[in-house]
């Protein structure tokens, strides 16, 4: 019986990173946050900078188990 040929990458989806703490920023905002030049989310919101990396939010909420992110539908 011939084996069926598969196309594409089987490992799509899911978190491909080995370690959540090993974050390489892809945007300028990410680099500023990781370097510690931006210390709060308020500084980001003050200038209406779009957040394109989820790790930026994770950076501010790490170690805060009581903090919950909620979504509100308008």
WOWO-V658786 format. One line per field, one symbol per residue. ss: DSSP state (a for helix, b for strand, c for the rest). phi: phi as a letter, one per 30 degrees, with the letter a starting at -180 (. if undefined). psi: psi as a letter, one per 20 degrees, with the letter a starting at -180 (. if undefined). A space follows every 10 residues. Layout:
ss=???
phi=???
psi=???
This chain:
ss=cccccccccc cccccccccc cccccccaaa aaaaaccccc aaaaaacccc cccaaaaaaa accccccccc cccc
phi=.ddddccicd cdiiddddbd dcccdcbded dddddidccb dedddechdd ccbddddedd cdicdddbcb cccc
psi=pppppqqaph kqrroiqhph inpoqirggg hhghijhpiq hhhghhjlpp oiphhgghgh jpjnhipppq ppp.
